[in-house]
Amino acid sequence: MKNNDIAQILKNERTNKGETLHQVAVSTNIDSTLISKIERGDRLPTMDQLKMFAKHFDLSTDQLCSKLVAERIIRDYGRSQTTFKAVQMVKEELAQYGRNKQEKK
């Protein structure tokens, strides 16, 4: 587990606030067993769960959701030249999307 992955971020936030898994579970309406699995890196949260964590811990939803997408890509496709090339293609597509959006303003 890396210091900047979602599992570690959420665990650090919880322990820094001195909260138990149960306290976070009550606040977020996410089962404490599932939170434990997420904190251990056994599971990735859904976008909805991540938004609840962001609200509870007062974290940037955008940053956490972006991190989740990145972790899903790596978990699903691995660290390989093919994944790298695919991400570069996505980057180019999104850059074009951004340019088109700017032109419409």
N, CA and C atoms as an extended XYZ file, in Angstrom:
315
Properties=species:S:1:pos:R:3:atomname:S:1:resname:S:1:resid:I:1 pbc="F F F"
N         0.848       -1.181        0.000 N   MET     1
C         0.000        0.000        0.000 CA  MET     1
C         0.889        1.238        0.000 C   MET     1
N         0.607        2.145       -0.890 N   LYS     2
C         1.366        3.389       -0.973 CA  LYS     2
C         0.718        4.452       -0.098 C   LYS     2
N         1.504        5.444        0.302 N   ASN     3
C         0.990        6.499        1.170 CA  ASN     3
C        -0.085        7.348        0.519 C   ASN     3
N        -0.123        7.391       -0.812 N   ASN     4
C        -1.073        8.279       -1.465 CA  ASN     4
C        -2.224        7.527       -2.126 C   ASN     4
N        -2.346        6.215       -1.861 N   ASP     5
C        -3.484        5.531       -2.452 CA  ASP     5
C        -4.724        5.750       -1.591 C   ASP     5
N        -5.864        5.492       -2.177 N   ILE     6
C        -7.128        5.778       -1.501 CA  ILE     6
C        -7.218        5.076       -0.154 C   ILE     6
N        -6.801        3.821       -0.104 N   ALA     7
C        -6.861        3.065        1.147 CA  ALA     7
C        -6.100        3.793        2.251 C   ALA     7
N        -4.888        4.205        1.958 N   GLN     8
C        -4.058        4.862        2.968 CA  GLN     8
C        -4.593        6.250        3.315 C   GLN     8
N        -5.077        6.968        2.317 N   ILE     9
C        -5.646        8.300        2.572 CA  ILE     9
C        -6.806        8.198        3.547 C   ILE     9
N        -7.722        7.265        3.284 N   LEU    10
C        -8.902        7.130        4.145 CA  LEU    10
C        -8.526        6.654        5.544 C   LEU    10
N        -7.615        5.689        5.621 N   LYS    11
C        -7.193        5.208        6.940 CA  LYS    11
C        -6.501        6.321        7.728 C   LYS    11
N        -5.629        7.073        7.049 N   ASN    12
C        -4.937        8.178        7.730 CA  ASN    12
C        -5.932        9.218        8.235 C   ASN    12
N        -6.912        9.565        7.415 N   GLU    13
C        -7.920       10.552        7.825 CA  GLU    13
C        -8.673       10.063        9.063 C   GLU    13
N        -9.073        8.793        9.037 N   ARG    14
C        -9.832        8.247       10.164 CA  ARG    14
C        -8.993        8.233       11.436 C   ARG    14
N        -7.760        7.735       11.327 N   THR    15
C        -6.938        7.648       12.539 CA  THR    15
C        -6.511        9.031       13.029 C   THR    15
N        -6.260        9.957       12.101 N   ASN    16
C        -5.898       11.324       12.514 CA  ASN    16
C        -7.041       12.000       13.260 C   ASN    16
N        -8.276       11.660       12.902 N   LYS    17
C        -9.432       12.226       13.608 CA  LYS    17
C        -9.758       11.440       14.874 C   LYS    17
N        -9.063       10.327       15.073 N   GLY    18
C        -9.300        9.500       16.257 CA  GLY    18
C       -10.640        8.776       16.213 C   GLY    18
N       -11.101        8.469       15.029 N   GLU    19
C       -12.402        7.822       14.878 CA  GLU    19
C       -12.248        6.314       14.698 C   GLU    19
N       -13.253        5.603       15.136 N   THR    20
C       -13.297        4.157       14.936 CA  THR    20
C       -13.970        3.865       13.600 C   THR    20
N       -13.804        2.640       13.147 N   LEU    21
C       -14.504        2.216       11.938 CA  LEU    21
C       -16.015        2.380       12.117 C   LEU    21
N       -16.490        2.045       13.292 N   HIS    22
C       -17.927        2.156       13.565 CA  HIS    22
C       -18.417        3.605       13.447 C   HIS    22
N       -17.661        4.544       13.969 N   GLN    23
C       -18.059        5.953       13.886 CA  GLN    23
C       -18.142        6.421       12.433 C   GLN    23
N       -17.179        6.028       11.624 N   VAL    24
C       -17.207        6.399       10.208 CA  VAL    24
C       -18.375        5.704        9.515 C   VAL    24
N       -18.620        4.449        9.875 N   ALA    25
C       -19.725        3.690        9.283 CA  ALA    25
C       -21.067        4.360        9.558 C   ALA    25
N       -21.268        4.805       10.770 N   VAL    26
C       -22.519        5.470       11.130 CA  VAL    26
C       -22.682        6.764       10.341 C   VAL    26
N       -21.615        7.526       10.231 N   SER    27
C       -21.670        8.821        9.545 CA  SER    27
C       -21.860        8.690        8.035 C   SER    27
N       -21.252        7.663        7.448 N   THR    28
C       -21.281        7.522        5.984 CA  THR    28
C       -22.332        6.536        5.498 C   THR    28
N       -22.911        5.771        6.422 N   ASN    29
C       -23.866        4.717        6.071 CA  ASN    29
C       -23.202        3.631        5.203 C   ASN    29
N       -21.925        3.387        5.480 N   ILE    30
C       -21.166        2.324        4.826 CA  ILE    30
C       -20.787        1.321        5.913 C   ILE    30
N       -21.013        0.047        5.660 N   ASP    31
C       -20.739       -1.004        6.639 CA  ASP    31
C       -19.273       -0.958        7.094 C   ASP    31
N       -19.048       -1.112        8.388 N   SER    32
C       -17.691       -1.018        8.934 CA  SER    32
C       -16.783       -2.123        8.392 C   SER    32
N       -17.332       -3.298        8.110 N   THR    33
C       -16.528       -4.373        7.522 CA  THR    33
C       -16.040       -3.967        6.138 C   THR    33
N       -16.904       -3.330        5.372 N   LEU    34
C       -16.521       -2.858        4.043 CA  LEU    34
C       -15.478       -1.745        4.146 C   LEU    34
N       -15.650       -0.842        5.098 N   ILE    35
C       -14.655        0.228        5.294 CA  ILE    35
C       -13.297       -0.384        5.609 C   ILE    35
N       -13.284       -1.407        6.442 N   SER    36
C       -12.032       -2.080        6.784 CA  SER    36
C       -11.373       -2.671        5.542 C   SER    36
N       -12.164       -3.305        4.685 N   LYS    37
C       -11.626       -3.879        3.442 CA  LYS    37
C       -11.081       -2.784        2.526 C   LYS    37
N       -11.762       -1.653        2.487 N   ILE    38
C       -11.293       -0.527        1.667 CA  ILE    38
C        -9.978        0.006        2.230 C   ILE    38
N        -9.902        0.170        3.550 N   GLU    39
C        -8.681        0.683        4.182 CA  GLU    39
C        -7.493       -0.257        4.009 C   GLU    39
N        -7.760       -1.558        3.930 N   ARG    40
C        -6.676       -2.529        3.718 CA  ARG    40
C        -6.273       -2.624        2.251 C   ARG    40
N        -7.069       -2.024        1.375 N   GLY    41
C        -6.780       -2.097       -0.053 CA  GLY    41
C        -7.332       -3.340       -0.707 C   GLY    41
N        -8.175       -4.087        0.012 N   ASP    42
C        -8.783       -5.289       -0.553 CA  ASP    42
C        -9.904       -4.953       -1.530 C   ASP    42
N       -10.502       -3.793       -1.348 N   ARG    43
C       -11.604       -3.342       -2.203 CA  ARG    43
C       -11.417       -1.868       -2.512 C   ARG    43
N       -11.890       -1.459       -3.671 N   LEU    44
C       -11.954       -0.039       -3.982 CA  LEU    44
C       -13.382        0.424       -3.711 C   LEU    44
N       -13.531        1.622       -3.189 N   PRO    45
C       -14.893        2.125       -2.967 CA  PRO    45
C       -15.557        2.479       -4.293 C   PRO    45
N       -16.874        2.517       -4.272 N   THR    46
C       -17.607        3.014       -5.430 CA  THR    46
C       -17.495        4.535       -5.424 C   THR    46
N       -17.888        5.151       -6.505 N   MET    47
C       -17.878        6.624       -6.560 CA  MET    47
C       -18.791        7.197       -5.477 C   MET    47
N       -19.970        6.599       -5.307 N   ASP    48
C       -20.895        7.104       -4.280 CA  ASP    48
C       -20.297        6.982       -2.883 C   ASP    48
N       -19.663        5.843       -2.600 N   GLN    49
C       -19.028        5.673       -1.294 CA  GLN    49
C       -17.904        6.682       -1.113 C   GLN    49
N       -17.137        6.892       -2.161 N   LEU    50
C       -16.030        7.842       -2.082 CA  LEU    50
C       -16.531        9.252       -1.802 C   LEU    50
N       -17.647        9.614       -2.395 N   LYS    51
C       -18.235       10.929       -2.143 CA  LYS    51
C       -18.669       11.056       -0.682 C   LYS    51
N       -19.170        9.971       -0.107 N   MET    52
C       -19.560       10.008        1.316 CA  MET    52
C       -18.327       10.164        2.199 C   MET    52
N       -17.244        9.453        1.853 N   PHE    53
C       -15.993        9.610        2.605 CA  PHE    53
C       -15.476       11.037        2.492 C   PHE    53
N       -15.502       11.584        1.283 N   ALA    54
C       -15.015       12.953        1.071 CA  ALA    54
C       -15.800       13.938        1.938 C   ALA    54
N       -17.101       13.775        1.966 N   LYS    55
C       -17.935       14.660        2.781 CA  LYS    55
C       -17.608       14.491        4.262 C   LYS    55
N       -17.518       13.248        4.710 N   HIS    56
C       -17.253       12.974        6.126 CA  HIS    56
C       -15.912       13.552        6.569 C   HIS    56
N       -14.878       13.349        5.743 N   PHE    57
C       -13.533       13.795        6.117 CA  PHE    57
C       -13.205       15.194        5.607 C   PHE    57
N       -14.150       15.847        4.942 N   ASP    58
C       -13.948       17.182        4.377 CA  ASP    58
C       -12.750       17.199        3.422 C   ASP    58
N       -12.781       16.255        2.468 N   LEU    59
C       -11.735       16.140        1.450 CA  LEU    59
C       -12.307       16.530        0.099 C   LEU    59
N       -11.439       16.816       -0.842 N   SER    60
C       -11.846       17.168       -2.192 CA  SER    60
C       -12.444       15.947       -2.898 C   SER    60
N       -13.715       16.032       -3.236 N   THR    61
C       -14.371       14.951       -3.962 CA  THR    61
C       -13.707       14.747       -5.313 C   THR    61
N       -13.395       15.835       -5.991 N   ASP    62
C       -12.782       15.750       -7.308 CA  ASP    62
C       -11.445       15.016       -7.255 C   ASP    62
N       -10.613       15.359       -6.292 N   GLN    63
C        -9.307       14.705       -6.186 CA  GLN    63
C        -9.443       13.229       -5.859 C   GLN    63
N       -10.322       12.890       -4.917 N   LEU    64
C       -10.501       11.486       -4.557 CA  LEU    64
C       -11.078       10.680       -5.714 C   LEU    64
N       -12.053       11.250       -6.422 N   CYS    65
C       -12.654       10.535       -7.552 CA  CYS    65
C       -11.637       10.349       -8.675 C   CYS    65
N       -10.816       11.344       -8.918 N   SER    66
C        -9.765       11.214       -9.931 CA  SER    66
C        -8.774       10.129       -9.529 C   SER    66
N        -8.421       10.103       -8.255 N   LYS    67
C        -7.507        9.082       -7.744 CA  LYS    67
C        -8.119        7.697       -7.901 C   LYS    67
N        -9.425        7.585       -7.652 N   LEU    68
C       -10.111        6.301       -7.792 CA  LEU    68
C       -10.062        5.807       -9.233 C   LEU    68
N       -10.315        6.690      -10.180 N   VAL    69
C       -10.257        6.304      -11.591 CA  VAL    69
C        -8.857        5.806      -11.936 C   VAL    69
N        -7.837        6.524      -11.488 N   ALA    70
C        -6.457        6.120      -11.755 CA  ALA    70
C        -6.154        4.756      -11.137 C   ALA    70
N        -6.588        4.540       -9.899 N   GLU    71
C        -6.331        3.255       -9.244 CA  GLU    71
C        -7.073        2.115       -9.944 C   GLU    71
N        -8.279        2.390      -10.417 N   ARG    72
C        -9.028        1.355      -11.147 CA  ARG    72
C        -8.315        0.974      -12.437 C   ARG    72
N        -7.805        1.964      -13.151 N   ILE    73
C        -7.082        1.680      -14.393 CA  ILE    73
C        -5.880        0.781      -14.097 C   ILE    73
N        -5.108        1.139      -13.102 N   ILE    74
C        -3.913        0.362      -12.770 CA  ILE    74
C        -4.292       -1.025      -12.264 C   ILE    74
N        -5.317       -1.099      -11.416 N   ARG    75
C        -5.727       -2.400      -10.881 CA  ARG    75
C        -6.260       -3.301      -11.994 C   ARG    75
N        -7.042       -2.735      -12.912 N   ASP    76
C        -7.659       -3.539      -13.968 CA  ASP    76
C        -6.702       -3.878      -15.104 C   ASP    76
N        -5.785       -2.959      -15.424 N   TYR    77
C        -4.942       -3.149      -16.604 CA  TYR    77
C        -3.458       -3.274      -16.303 C   TYR    77
N        -3.064       -3.004      -15.078 N   GLY    78
C        -1.673       -3.168      -14.693 CA  GLY    78
C        -0.784       -2.033      -15.159 C   GLY    78
N         0.457       -2.136      -14.754 N   ARG    79
C         1.474       -1.163      -15.158 CA  ARG    79
C         2.222       -1.764      -16.333 C   ARG    79
N         1.854       -1.339      -17.512 N   SER    80
C         2.471       -1.888      -18.720 CA  SER    80
C         2.563       -0.797      -19.783 C   SER    80
N         3.323       -1.095      -20.816 N   GLN    81
C         3.453       -0.161      -21.927 CA  GLN    81
C         2.104        0.055      -22.595 C   GLN    81
N         1.291       -0.993      -22.693 N   THR    82
C        -0.028       -0.885      -23.314 CA  THR    82
C        -0.925        0.054      -22.510 C   THR    82
N        -0.914       -0.088      -21.191 N   THR    83
C        -1.716        0.795      -20.342 CA  THR    83
C        -1.231        2.232      -20.489 C   THR    83
N         0.071        2.413      -20.510 N   PHE    84
C         0.639        3.750      -20.671 CA  PHE    84
C         0.165        4.381      -21.978 C   PHE    84
N         0.234        3.630      -23.060 N   LYS    85
C        -0.203        4.143      -24.359 CA  LYS    85
C        -1.698        4.461      -24.348 C   LYS    85
N        -2.481        3.601      -23.717 N   ALA    86
C        -3.931        3.832      -23.645 CA  ALA    86
C        -4.231        5.115      -22.873 C   ALA    86
N        -3.536        5.330      -21.777 N   VAL    87
C        -3.744        6.545      -20.980 CA  VAL    87
C        -3.339        7.773      -21.786 C   VAL    87
N        -2.299        7.669      -22.569 N   GLN    88
C        -1.887        8.782      -23.433 CA  GLN    88
C        -2.974        9.098      -24.458 C   GLN    88
N        -3.613        8.049      -25.004 N   MET    89
C        -4.711        8.256      -25.950 CA  MET    89
C        -5.881        8.966      -25.279 C   MET    89
N        -6.195        8.537      -24.064 N   VAL    90
C        -7.275        9.177      -23.304 CA  VAL    90
C        -6.919       10.631      -23.044 C   VAL    90
N        -5.676       10.878      -22.688 N   LYS    91
C        -5.218       12.249      -22.429 CA  LYS    91
C        -5.428       13.129      -23.667 C   LYS    91
N        -5.094       12.604      -24.834 N   GLU    92
C        -5.280       13.364      -26.077 CA  GLU    92
C        -6.757       13.628      -26.350 C   GLU    92
N        -7.599       12.609      -26.129 N   GLU    93
C        -9.040       12.770      -26.335 CA  GLU    93
C        -9.615       13.822      -25.387 C   GLU    93
N        -9.181       13.784      -24.142 N   LEU    94
C        -9.687       14.743      -23.164 CA  LEU    94
C        -9.159       16.145      -23.428 C   LEU    94
N        -7.961       16.244      -23.950 N   ALA    95
C        -7.429       17.563      -24.310 CA  ALA    95
C        -8.291       18.171      -25.410 C   ALA    95
N        -8.683       17.366      -26.386 N   GLN    96
C        -9.561       17.838      -27.461 CA  GLN    96
C       -10.921       18.241      -26.893 C   GLN    96
N       -11.427       17.451      -25.947 N   TYR    97
C       -12.688       17.775      -25.283 CA  TYR    97
C       -12.587       19.143      -24.601 C   TYR    97
N       -11.485       19.382      -23.903 N   GLY    98
C       -11.268       20.658      -23.230 CA  GLY    98
C       -11.190       21.816      -24.207 C   GLY    98
N       -10.514       21.622      -25.326 N   ARG    99
C       -10.410       22.675      -26.338 CA  ARG    99
C       -11.777       22.978      -26.922 C   ARG    99
N       -12.560       21.950      -27.209 N   ASN   100
C       -13.908       22.156      -27.768 CA  ASN   100
C       -14.796       22.913      -26.787 C   ASN   100
N       -14.657       22.605      -25.523 N   LYS   101
C       -15.442       23.292      -24.498 CA  LYS   101
C       -15.084       24.773      -24.420 C   LYS   101
N       -13.791       25.061      -24.530 N   GLN   102
C       -13.320       26.459      -24.486 CA  GLN   102
C       -13.824       27.239      -25.689 C   GLN   102
N       -13.863       26.594      -26.852 N   GLU   103
C       -14.315       27.271      -28.071 CA  GLU   103
C       -15.791       27.645      -27.986 C   GLU   103
N       -16.577       26.869      -27.258 N   LYS   104
C       -18.018       27.111      -27.155 CA  LYS   104
C       -18.357       28.260      -26.216 C   LYS   104
N       -17.405       28.681      -25.397 N   LYS   105
C       -17.663       29.774      -24.439 CA  LYS   105
C       -17.727       31.103      -25.101 C   LYS   105
